[in-house]
Amino acid sequence: MALSTMLSATLNLNRRTLFWLIVGGLTIVAGCSKEAPPPPRPVPEVTVITVQAQTIPYVASFVAQTESSRQVNIVARVSGFLDRIAYREGEVVKQGQLLFQLDPKPFQAQLEAARGELQAQQARFTTATANLGRVKPLARQNALSQSDLDRAQGDFDAAKAAVFAAQAKVKQAELNLGYTTIRSPVSGLSSRSTQRQGAYLNAQSPDATLTYVAAIDPIWVNFSVSQNLVAKWRDLHVKKQVIAPSNDNYEVELLLSDGTPYPYKGKINFADPSFSQDTGSFQVRAVLPNPKKDLRPGMFVTALVKGAVRPGAIVVPQLAVQQGPKGHAAFVVNQEGIAEVRPVVVGDYYGENGIVVVSGLHTGDRVVVDGVLKIAPGLPVKIVEPAAAGTEKPGNADGKPDPKPGETKKK
């Protein structure tokens, strides 16, 4: 009896010990599974610019092509053999410079023959004049008939007309002889010769065109203005968003193919009154000085038409404007320091990294230009100076100009 009692007491003790061990283990496990609360999210730092309306130039850019202001085809006016090419092909020639020389001997002979005929007609005219002078007094005295007087008067008039005709032949022969010497009518660039020395030139055939000379100072620049651009310009002008210069006195500047600015400026001197039926645009021509002969006909350049201004324009860095599926937007920090999304309508690019905002922003708005990816709408942000953000900034909070592409801030 005593042995069974001892066994029962030992078994109960083991059960109680196991129970408390399980309870203690569960308590420990529950305590370990309880995570610590996450630290609070830091307020993102951003750089902003304060928007200010300003008057900026309105510049229209066009793809343009240069053209000679006076290109003259050099054509042989008389037929003959080409004796000499007197210029270096492809080089600049001056007005009056000898280009070609045709064989002049046949034309010299024709001139001498014409002069001989002129002398013969002058001799006949002298005889007719003397004869008429004798007949007139005799006719007044009725010593000669009226028919004799009419015959003498007719011989005089015919001899006088023959002298005029002979003089005209002399002038024609002199012109033909002069046409054998072909000189440049303008100063400019010369092209290659289409004929070689010794070739026979027929003045009535297309082969009579020998070369051309293109004047390049001044030089013309042609570009096309589309119908859509004209409609856009008219709409901006009506809304007073763009103001044209007085008397439409536009100025034209050029950018060469490598982006180098051309040092001389020009003016528009022609605009086609009608649109092309093929392209829906009309031609505009500007004239620019070209004293150093840097521009040649046929070069492609960029024409910048300046003179108009855009009053009250809002300009922000391009990085401040984000493009999404619903259009463009920008982040604005309100007076409480909360980030807001502002839908905007953008216009033309301005400067190296600016863009014009047509609508959506107003003077005094603080637009985020750096740190856009770190913020969310409706959450607070911290505005810092550009140097405190630790990265290169597209703009400054005080409205100073943006750094140029490729520059980095010094540490």
VOZA-966591 format. One record per residue (C-alpha): residue in three letters; z, x, y; residue number from 1. Coordinates in nm, 3 decimals. Layout:
% VOZA-966591
[node 'ALA',[Z,X,Y],NUM]
...
% end
This chain:
% VOZA-966591
[node 'MET',[0.000,0.000,0.000],1]
[node 'ALA',[0.082,0.277,0.232],2]
[node 'LEU',[-0.245,0.456,0.149],3]
[node 'SER',[-0.463,0.154,0.230],4]
[node 'THR',[-0.285,0.102,0.559],5]
[node 'MET',[-0.348,0.461,0.664],6]
[node 'LEU',[-0.722,0.435,0.579],7]
[node 'SER',[-0.759,0.115,0.780],8]
[node 'ALA',[-0.591,0.269,1.087],9]
[node 'THR',[-0.815,0.577,1.071],10]
[node 'LEU',[-1.132,0.362,1.049],11]
[node 'ASN',[-1.032,0.157,1.357],12]
[node 'LEU',[-0.964,0.476,1.551],13]
[node 'ASN',[-1.311,0.613,1.472],14]
[node 'ARG',[-1.479,0.288,1.584],15]
[node 'ARG',[-1.296,0.289,1.918],16]
[node 'THR',[-1.388,0.655,1.977],17]
[node 'LEU',[-1.757,0.586,1.900],18]
[node 'PHE',[-1.757,0.286,2.136],19]
[node 'TRP',[-1.623,0.481,2.428],20]
[node 'LEU',[-1.861,0.767,2.357],21]
[node 'ILE',[-2.157,0.525,2.369],22]
[node 'VAL',[-2.029,0.363,2.689],23]
[node 'GLY',[-1.979,0.701,2.852],24]
[node 'GLY',[-2.326,0.818,2.749],25]
[node 'LEU',[-2.488,0.504,2.890],26]
[node 'THR',[-2.299,0.553,3.215],27]
[node 'ILE',[-2.422,0.911,3.240],28]
[node 'VAL',[-2.780,0.807,3.163],29]
[node 'ALA',[-2.764,0.529,3.422],30]
[node 'GLY',[-2.632,0.770,3.678],31]
[node 'CYS',[-2.909,1.021,3.610],32]
[node 'SER',[-3.188,0.759,3.629],33]
[node 'LYS',[-3.097,0.656,3.987],34]
[node 'GLU',[-3.341,0.851,4.222],35]
[node 'ALA',[-3.251,0.976,4.568],36]
[node 'PRO',[-3.416,0.787,4.861],37]
[node 'PRO',[-3.740,0.958,4.994],38]
[node 'PRO',[-3.715,1.139,5.328],39]
[node 'PRO',[-3.858,0.952,5.629],40]
[node 'ARG',[-4.227,1.013,5.707],41]
[node 'PRO',[-4.275,1.238,6.011],42]
[node 'VAL',[-4.452,1.089,6.311],43]
[node 'PRO',[-4.809,1.231,6.321],44]
[node 'GLU',[-4.899,1.452,6.615],45]
[node 'VAL',[-5.224,1.383,6.803],46]
[node 'THR',[-5.408,1.512,7.106],47]
[node 'VAL',[-5.546,1.261,7.355],48]
[node 'ILE',[-5.754,1.249,7.670],49]
[node 'THR',[-5.704,0.999,7.949],50]
[node 'VAL',[-6.030,0.819,8.016],51]
[node 'GLN',[-6.163,0.831,8.372],52]
[node 'ALA',[-6.478,0.657,8.494],53]
[node 'GLN',[-6.719,0.894,8.665],54]
[node 'THR',[-7.074,0.915,8.797],55]
[node 'ILE',[-7.291,1.127,8.572],56]
[node 'PRO',[-7.663,1.215,8.569],57]
[node 'TYR',[-7.889,0.997,8.362],58]
[node 'VAL',[-8.135,1.227,8.187],59]
[node 'ALA',[-8.430,1.104,7.982],60]
[node 'SER',[-8.566,1.345,7.722],61]
[node 'PHE',[-8.925,1.345,7.595],62]
[node 'VAL',[-9.137,1.553,7.362],63]
[node 'ALA',[-9.414,1.687,7.585],64]
[node 'GLN',[-9.721,1.910,7.568],65]
[node 'THR',[-9.862,2.143,7.828],66]
[node 'GLU',[-10.216,2.116,7.961],67]
[node 'SER',[-10.430,2.317,8.196],68]
[node 'SER',[-10.433,2.174,8.546],69]
[node 'ARG',[-10.803,2.259,8.570],70]
[node 'GLN',[-11.007,2.351,8.264],71]
[node 'VAL',[-11.372,2.429,8.339],72]
[node 'ASN',[-11.646,2.473,8.081],73]
[node 'ILE',[-11.877,2.763,8.161],74]
[node 'VAL',[-12.234,2.644,8.097],75]
[node 'ALA',[-12.565,2.825,8.141],76]
[node 'ARG',[-12.771,2.636,8.400],77]
[node 'VAL',[-13.100,2.813,8.325],78]
[node 'SER',[-13.261,2.922,8.003],79]
[node 'GLY',[-13.291,3.290,7.932],80]
[node 'PHE',[-13.164,3.587,7.736],81]
[node 'LEU',[-12.798,3.689,7.764],82]
[node 'ASP',[-12.790,4.045,7.890],83]
[node 'ARG',[-12.417,4.111,7.923],84]
[node 'ILE',[-12.069,3.968,7.862],85]
[node 'ALA',[-11.880,4.105,8.159],86]
[node 'TYR',[-11.520,3.998,8.087],87]
[node 'ARG',[-11.254,4.063,7.824],88]
[node 'GLU',[-11.224,3.750,7.614],89]
[node 'GLY',[-10.886,3.581,7.617],90]
[node 'GLU',[-10.755,3.750,7.929],91]
[node 'VAL',[-10.678,3.614,8.273],92]
[node 'VAL',[-10.980,3.609,8.505],93]
[node 'LYS',[-10.990,3.555,8.879],94]
[node 'GLN',[-11.198,3.311,9.075],95]
[node 'GLY',[-11.544,3.460,9.145],96]
[node 'GLN',[-11.516,3.722,8.869],97]
[node 'LEU',[-11.839,3.798,8.681],98]
[node 'LEU',[-11.839,3.654,8.330],99]
[node 'PHE',[-12.201,3.658,8.203],100]
[node 'GLN',[-12.529,3.807,8.316],101]
[node 'LEU',[-12.862,3.663,8.206],102]
[node 'ASP',[-13.191,3.853,8.228],103]
[node 'PRO',[-13.292,3.802,8.597],104]
[node 'LYS',[-13.647,3.948,8.589],105]
[node 'PRO',[-13.838,3.627,8.508],106]
[node 'PHE',[-13.654,3.444,8.783],107]
[node 'GLN',[-13.719,3.721,9.034],108]
[node 'ALA',[-14.090,3.684,8.960],109]
[node 'GLN',[-14.071,3.307,9.012],110]
[node 'LEU',[-13.896,3.364,9.344],111]
[node 'GLU',[-14.166,3.602,9.463],112]
[node 'ALA',[-14.436,3.353,9.364],113]
[node 'ALA',[-14.257,3.077,9.553],114]
[node 'ARG',[-14.229,3.294,9.862],115]
[node 'GLY',[-14.601,3.376,9.843],116]
[node 'GLU',[-14.690,3.008,9.825],117]
[node 'LEU',[-14.464,2.943,10.123],118]
[node 'GLN',[-14.651,3.201,10.330],119]
[node 'ALA',[-14.987,3.045,10.234],120]
[node 'GLN',[-14.866,2.698,10.337],121]
[node 'GLN',[-14.731,2.836,10.663],122]
[node 'ALA',[-15.074,2.987,10.736],123]
[node 'ARG',[-15.243,2.651,10.671],124]
[node 'PHE',[-14.988,2.485,10.894],125]
[node 'THR',[-15.066,2.732,11.173],126]
[node 'THR',[-15.438,2.656,11.145],127]
[node 'ALA',[-15.379,2.282,11.141],128]
[node 'THR',[-15.156,2.308,11.444],129]
[node 'ALA',[-15.420,2.501,11.642],130]
[node 'ASN',[-15.694,2.262,11.537],131]
[node 'LEU',[-15.494,1.960,11.644],132]
[node 'GLY',[-15.424,2.125,11.978],133]
[node 'ARG',[-15.802,2.161,12.044],134]
[node 'VAL',[-15.895,1.812,11.925],135]
[node 'LYS',[-15.645,1.616,12.131],136]
[node 'PRO',[-15.781,1.703,12.483],137]
[node 'LEU',[-16.142,1.652,12.368],138]
[node 'ALA',[-16.053,1.315,12.221],139]
[node 'ARG',[-15.893,1.209,12.549],140]
[node 'GLN',[-16.222,1.300,12.726],141]
[node 'ASN',[-16.419,1.107,12.463],142]
[node 'ALA',[-16.588,1.433,12.365],143]
[node 'LEU',[-16.481,1.373,12.005],144]
[node 'SER',[-16.447,1.055,11.811],145]
[node 'GLN',[-16.119,0.894,11.714],146]
[node 'SER',[-16.190,0.977,11.350],147]
[node 'ASP',[-16.197,1.349,11.435],148]
[node 'LEU',[-15.858,1.316,11.600],149]
[node 'ASP',[-15.718,1.125,11.300],150]
[node 'ARG',[-15.852,1.391,11.062],151]
[node 'ALA',[-15.692,1.671,11.261],152]
[node 'GLN',[-15.364,1.484,11.282],153]
[node 'GLY',[-15.369,1.426,10.905],154]
[node 'ASP',[-15.438,1.793,10.832],155]
[node 'PHE',[-15.146,1.887,11.057],156]
[node 'ASP',[-14.905,1.646,10.887],157]
[node 'ALA',[-15.019,1.756,10.537],158]
[node 'ALA',[-14.978,2.124,10.623],159]
[node 'LYS',[-14.632,2.058,10.763],160]
[node 'ALA',[-14.525,1.872,10.446],161]
[node 'ALA',[-14.669,2.149,10.230],162]
[node 'VAL',[-14.452,2.400,10.416],163]
[node 'PHE',[-14.143,2.189,10.343],164]
[node 'ALA',[-14.237,2.169,9.973],165]
[node 'ALA',[-14.293,2.544,9.955],166]
[node 'GLN',[-13.960,2.607,10.120],167]
[node 'ALA',[-13.794,2.383,9.860],168]
[node 'LYS',[-13.959,2.582,9.579],169]
[node 'VAL',[-13.824,2.901,9.731],170]
[node 'LYS',[-13.475,2.755,9.742],171]
[node 'GLN',[-13.508,2.638,9.381],172]
[node 'ALA',[-13.623,2.983,9.272],173]
[node 'GLU',[-13.333,3.144,9.459],174]
[node 'LEU',[-13.088,2.906,9.288],175]
[node 'ASN',[-13.233,2.981,8.945],176]
[node 'LEU',[-13.206,3.352,9.011],177]
[node 'GLY',[-12.846,3.303,9.124],178]
[node 'TYR',[-12.766,3.104,8.809],179]
[node 'THR',[-12.843,3.411,8.598],180]
[node 'THR',[-12.516,3.556,8.732],181]
[node 'ILE',[-12.233,3.340,8.595],182]
[node 'ARG',[-11.895,3.376,8.767],183]
[node 'SER',[-11.560,3.208,8.709],184]
[node 'PRO',[-11.508,2.903,8.932],185]
[node 'VAL',[-11.127,2.919,8.895],186]
[node 'SER',[-10.852,3.167,8.820],187]
[node 'GLY',[-10.702,3.124,8.475],188]
[node 'LEU',[-10.715,3.211,8.108],189]
[node 'SER',[-11.056,3.274,7.957],190]
[node 'SER',[-11.158,3.172,7.609],191]
[node 'ARG',[-11.385,3.357,7.367],192]
[node 'SER',[-11.758,3.365,7.420],193]
[node 'THR',[-11.960,3.138,7.194],194]
[node 'GLN',[-12.274,3.355,7.233],195]
[node 'ARG',[-12.335,3.726,7.190],196]
[node 'GLN',[-12.545,3.967,7.395],197]
[node 'GLY',[-12.916,3.932,7.334],198]
[node 'ALA',[-12.901,3.565,7.238],199]
[node 'TYR',[-13.148,3.324,7.394],200]
[node 'LEU',[-12.977,3.041,7.581],201]
[node 'ASN',[-13.143,2.703,7.611],202]
[node 'ALA',[-12.997,2.524,7.910],203]
[node 'GLN',[-13.090,2.185,7.761],204]
[node 'SER',[-12.900,2.234,7.431],205]
[node 'PRO',[-12.528,2.225,7.346],206]
[node 'ASP',[-12.544,2.601,7.287],207]
[node 'ALA',[-12.553,2.643,7.664],208]
[node 'THR',[-12.172,2.615,7.673],209]
[node 'LEU',[-12.058,2.976,7.673],210]
[node 'THR',[-11.679,2.955,7.713],211]
[node 'TYR',[-11.413,2.789,7.927],212]
[node 'VAL',[-11.156,2.900,8.183],213]
[node 'ALA',[-10.821,2.716,8.200],214]
[node 'ALA',[-10.615,2.730,8.518],215]
[node 'ILE',[-10.244,2.758,8.427],216]
[node 'ASP',[-10.076,2.794,8.766],217]
[node 'PRO',[-9.977,2.523,8.830],218]
[node 'ILE',[-9.966,2.373,8.482],219]
[node 'TRP',[-9.949,2.010,8.372],220]
[node 'VAL',[-9.700,1.865,8.125],221]
[node 'ASN',[-9.785,1.535,7.954],222]
[node 'PHE',[-9.547,1.301,7.773],223]
[node 'SER',[-9.550,0.937,7.661],224]
[node 'VAL',[-9.307,0.662,7.760],225]
[node 'SER',[-9.274,0.381,7.506],226]
[node 'GLN',[-9.261,0.013,7.587],227]
[node 'ASN',[-8.912,-0.013,7.436],228]
[node 'LEU',[-8.784,0.263,7.663],229]
[node 'VAL',[-8.932,0.090,7.966],230]
[node 'ALA',[-8.754,-0.234,7.869],231]
[node 'LYS',[-8.425,-0.047,7.819],232]
[node 'TRP',[-8.459,0.126,8.155],233]
[node 'ARG',[-8.535,-0.203,8.331],234]
[node 'ASP',[-8.228,-0.365,8.171],235]
[node 'LEU',[-7.999,-0.078,8.277],236]
[node 'HIS',[-8.142,-0.091,8.627],237]
[node 'VAL',[-8.089,-0.468,8.660],238]
[node 'LYS',[-7.728,-0.435,8.539],239]
[node 'LYS',[-7.668,-0.151,8.789],240]
[node 'GLN',[-7.571,0.077,8.502],241]
[node 'VAL',[-7.838,0.325,8.612],242]
[node 'ILE',[-7.953,0.390,8.969],243]
[node 'ALA',[-8.296,0.542,9.028],244]
[node 'PRO',[-8.349,0.815,9.289],245]
[node 'SER',[-8.486,0.723,9.630],246]
[node 'ASN',[-8.865,0.686,9.634],247]
[node 'ASP',[-8.862,0.747,9.257],248]
[node 'ASN',[-8.840,1.119,9.334],249]
[node 'TYR',[-8.775,1.233,8.980],250]
[node 'GLU',[-8.742,1.599,8.887],251]
[node 'VAL',[-8.874,1.743,8.562],252]
[node 'GLU',[-8.719,2.036,8.379],253]
[node 'LEU',[-8.844,2.191,8.057],254]
[node 'LEU',[-8.685,2.332,7.745],255]
[node 'LEU',[-8.900,2.568,7.540],256]
[node 'SER',[-8.932,2.539,7.163],257]
[node 'ASP',[-8.633,2.772,7.108],258]
[node 'GLY',[-8.414,2.576,7.350],259]
[node 'THR',[-8.451,2.822,7.638],260]
[node 'PRO',[-8.461,2.650,7.979],261]
[node 'TYR',[-8.781,2.706,8.175],262]
[node 'PRO',[-8.684,2.856,8.512],263]
[node 'TYR',[-8.915,2.643,8.729],264]
[node 'LYS',[-8.889,2.270,8.800],265]
[node 'GLY',[-9.163,2.020,8.875],266]
[node 'LYS',[-9.244,1.669,8.987],267]
[node 'ILE',[-9.422,1.371,8.834],268]
[node 'ASN',[-9.768,1.341,8.987],269]
[node 'PHE',[-9.933,1.076,8.767],270]
[node 'ALA',[-9.840,0.775,8.553],271]
[node 'ASP',[-10.099,0.577,8.361],272]
[node 'PRO',[-10.106,0.215,8.487],273]
[node 'SER',[-10.171,0.068,8.140],274]
[node 'PHE',[-10.022,0.099,7.793],275]
[node 'SER',[-10.217,0.242,7.504],276]
[node 'GLN',[-10.328,-0.024,7.255],277]
[node 'ASP',[-10.279,0.224,6.970],278]
[node 'THR',[-9.931,0.361,7.048],279]
[node 'GLY',[-9.773,0.104,7.281],280]
[node 'SER',[-9.687,0.372,7.535],281]
[node 'PHE',[-9.828,0.504,7.860],282]
[node 'GLN',[-9.896,0.859,7.967],283]
[node 'VAL',[-9.693,1.040,8.233],284]
[node 'ARG',[-9.788,1.377,8.381],285]
[node 'ALA',[-9.577,1.631,8.566],286]
[node 'VAL',[-9.691,1.944,8.747],287]
[node 'LEU',[-9.487,2.265,8.740],288]
[node 'PRO',[-9.542,2.614,8.883],289]
[node 'ASN',[-9.627,2.883,8.630],290]
[node 'PRO',[-9.648,3.210,8.824],291]
[node 'LYS',[-9.551,3.435,8.531],292]
[node 'LYS',[-9.798,3.266,8.291],293]
[node 'ASP',[-9.513,3.187,8.047],294]
[node 'LEU',[-9.663,2.848,7.963],295]
[node 'ARG',[-10.000,2.819,7.794],296]
[node 'PRO',[-10.203,2.502,7.737],297]
[node 'GLY',[-10.115,2.315,7.418],298]
[node 'MET',[-9.749,2.426,7.391],299]
[node 'PHE',[-9.491,2.170,7.276],300]
[node 'VAL',[-9.185,2.153,7.502],301]
[node 'THR',[-8.899,1.915,7.581],302]
[node 'ALA',[-8.928,1.743,7.918],303]
[node 'LEU',[-8.603,1.638,8.086],304]
[node 'VAL',[-8.658,1.379,8.359],305]
[node 'LYS',[-8.369,1.396,8.606],306]
[node 'GLY',[-8.280,1.222,8.929],307]
[node 'ALA',[-8.121,0.894,8.815],308]
[node 'VAL',[-7.741,0.855,8.791],309]
[node 'ARG',[-7.509,0.641,8.580],310]
[node 'PRO',[-7.215,0.518,8.795],311]
[node 'GLY',[-6.877,0.431,8.641],312]
[node 'ALA',[-6.958,0.598,8.310],313]
[node 'ILE',[-6.695,0.655,8.039],314]
[node 'VAL',[-6.749,0.985,7.859],315]
[node 'VAL',[-6.543,1.100,7.558],316]
[node 'PRO',[-6.588,1.381,7.303],317]
[node 'GLN',[-6.803,1.288,7.008],318]
[node 'LEU',[-6.515,1.358,6.766],319]
[node 'ALA',[-6.316,1.078,6.930],320]
[node 'VAL',[-6.564,0.816,6.809],321]
[node 'GLN',[-6.566,0.719,6.443],322]
[node 'GLN',[-6.850,0.535,6.274],323]
[node 'GLY',[-6.776,0.274,6.011],324]
[node 'PRO',[-6.956,-0.006,5.830],325]
[node 'LYS',[-6.892,-0.243,6.123],326]
[node 'GLY',[-6.996,-0.002,6.398],327]
[node 'HIS',[-6.822,0.256,6.611],328]
[node 'ALA',[-6.451,0.266,6.692],329]
[node 'ALA',[-6.195,0.489,6.862],330]
[node 'PHE',[-5.815,0.524,6.834],331]
[node 'VAL',[-5.619,0.449,7.150],332]
[node 'VAL',[-5.246,0.517,7.205],333]
[node 'ASN',[-5.081,0.232,7.398],334]
[node 'GLN',[-4.783,0.256,7.633],335]
[node 'GLU',[-4.536,0.216,7.343],336]
[node 'GLY',[-4.689,0.513,7.160],337]
[node 'ILE',[-4.851,0.297,6.894],338]
[node 'ALA',[-5.204,0.376,6.766],339]
[node 'GLU',[-5.462,0.101,6.808],340]
[node 'VAL',[-5.820,0.075,6.685],341]
[node 'ARG',[-6.067,-0.009,6.963],342]
[node 'PRO',[-6.424,-0.115,6.872],343]
[node 'VAL',[-6.671,0.056,7.108],344]
[node 'VAL',[-7.041,0.053,7.187],345]
[node 'VAL',[-7.183,0.400,7.244],346]
[node 'GLY',[-7.483,0.508,7.448],347]
[node 'ASP',[-7.651,0.842,7.506],348]
[node 'TYR',[-7.509,1.184,7.433],349]
[node 'TYR',[-7.383,1.376,7.735],350]
[node 'GLY',[-7.343,1.750,7.759],351]
[node 'GLU',[-7.278,1.965,7.455],352]
[node 'ASN',[-7.028,1.743,7.272],353]
[node 'GLY',[-6.977,1.428,7.481],354]
[node 'ILE',[-7.098,1.074,7.433],355]
[node 'VAL',[-7.114,0.780,7.674],356]
[node 'VAL',[-6.912,0.471,7.578],357]
[node 'VAL',[-7.088,0.164,7.716],358]
[node 'SER',[-6.810,-0.082,7.636],359]
[node 'GLY',[-6.470,-0.088,7.464],360]
[node 'LEU',[-6.283,0.171,7.675],361]
[node 'HIS',[-6.147,0.153,8.028],362]
[node 'THR',[-6.007,0.388,8.287],363]
[node 'GLY',[-5.655,0.496,8.190],364]
[node 'ASP',[-5.694,0.453,7.814],365]
[node 'ARG',[-5.552,0.740,7.609],366]
[node 'VAL',[-5.809,0.817,7.342],367]
[node 'VAL',[-5.720,1.027,7.038],368]
[node 'VAL',[-5.949,1.328,7.007],369]
[node 'ASP',[-5.761,1.528,6.740],370]
[node 'GLY',[-5.550,1.409,6.448],371]
[node 'VAL',[-5.746,1.091,6.383],372]
[node 'LEU',[-5.720,1.136,6.005],373]
[node 'LYS',[-5.339,1.151,6.019],374]
[node 'ILE',[-5.278,0.818,6.192],375]
[node 'ALA',[-5.303,0.452,6.100],376]
[node 'PRO',[-5.332,0.141,6.319],377]
[node 'GLY',[-5.001,-0.006,6.425],378]
[node 'LEU',[-4.793,0.306,6.355],379]
[node 'PRO',[-4.630,0.531,6.616],380]
[node 'VAL',[-4.778,0.870,6.703],381]
[node 'LYS',[-4.659,1.170,6.901],382]
[node 'ILE',[-4.882,1.305,7.178],383]
[node 'VAL',[-4.883,1.684,7.201],384]
[node 'GLU',[-5.072,1.944,7.396],385]
[node 'PRO',[-5.379,2.091,7.226],386]
[node 'ALA',[-5.208,2.426,7.157],387]
[node 'ALA',[-4.920,2.255,6.979],388]
[node 'ALA',[-5.145,2.087,6.724],389]
[node 'GLY',[-5.244,2.421,6.573],390]
[node 'THR',[-5.619,2.357,6.556],391]
[node 'GLU',[-5.916,2.379,6.785],392]
[node 'LYS',[-5.940,2.066,6.998],393]
[node 'PRO',[-6.247,1.881,7.123],394]
[node 'GLY',[-6.067,1.775,7.440],395]
[node 'ASN',[-5.746,1.811,7.640],396]
[node 'ALA',[-5.490,1.556,7.750],397]
[node 'ASP',[-5.539,1.654,8.113],398]
[node 'GLY',[-5.914,1.588,8.102],399]
[node 'LYS',[-6.024,1.954,8.111],400]
[node 'PRO',[-6.366,2.043,7.964],401]
[node 'ASP',[-6.395,2.080,7.589],402]
[node 'PRO',[-6.437,2.429,7.437],403]
[node 'LYS',[-6.791,2.531,7.357],404]
[node 'PRO',[-6.911,2.520,6.996],405]
[node 'GLY',[-6.816,2.835,6.807],406]
[node 'GLU',[-6.522,2.925,7.032],407]
[node 'THR',[-6.168,2.942,6.891],408]
[node 'LYS',[-5.844,2.938,7.076],409]
[node 'LYS',[-5.654,3.265,7.102],410]
[node 'LYS',[-5.322,3.272,6.926],411]
% end
